[in-house]
Amino acid sequence: MKCSEFLQELTNYLDGVLDDRTKSELEDHLAWCHNCYVVCDTTKKTIEIYRDSQLYELPDDLRNRLRSAIVAKCEARKKTGPREV
């Protein structure tokens, strides 16, 4: 399995919906490919963190300042155009 094939199946792997053969090939790939292992592990941990997180109500003052900062940034981008990445 190539890294590109691994990435195409990552969501299915994490969702547990792969057939046994594909799952075995993917796990064999993870056993020797450090980069794909890191991607898989990081994605899995990120999902776990967000799944277990609880909503946090922002104080009104902080919410208002954050909203103002976002609006100001958007207005500035309208004037100068988007940055190229």
N, C-alpha and C positions, 0 to 999 in steps of 0.2 A: 504494500500500500504506500502510495506517495503522500506527502504532506498535504497536497491540495485535495486529495481524496479524503484524507482524515478530516480536514476542515469542513468538507461538504457533509460529512456524517456526524459531526460533533453534536449538533442539537439532538439528533435521533439517539445518539449514544447516551447523552445526559438525560433524555426523556425515557430511556429504557425501552425503546421500540425497535431495536435492530434485531434482525434474524441472528441466530447463533453463529453462523459462518462469518458474517460481517463484523459482529461484535468481537469474535476471536481475532480476526485480522487487525481490527483497530487496536485491540489490547496488545497484540504482538508489536505493532508499530509504536505504541506508547512505551513499551519496554525498552526500546533502543533509541528513540528520537526524543532528546531532551527538550527541544523547542516545542514540539507538540504536547509533550507531557506538561510543560509549564502553562501552555495555553489552556489545556483541559483542566488542570488543577485550579488555575486562577479563575476560570469561568465557573467551575463548580463551587468554589468558595464564595464568589461574588453572589451567585444565586442563593446560597445558603444564608449569607448575611442579609440580603434583601428580603428573603422569605421570613426570616425571624425578626425583622425589625418592626418596630411599632411607630405609628405616626406621632410626631412631636409637634405640638401646637406652638407656633412662633408667637412671641409677644407682639402686640400690635405695633409698637414703635419699630421693632426690628423688621417686621413684615413690610411696613410702610417705607423704611429706608431702603430695603432690598428692592422693592418694586420701583422706587424712584431711580435707583442706580441702574436697573435693567432698562427702564424707559429711556434714561439719558444716554445709555450706551447704544440703544437701537436708533435713537434720533441722530446721534453722531455718525453712525454707519450710513444712515440714509444720505447724509450730506457728503461723506467722503467715499462711499461705495464700499463693498465688501473687501476684506483682505484676501489675498491669494495665499493658499496653504501649500 
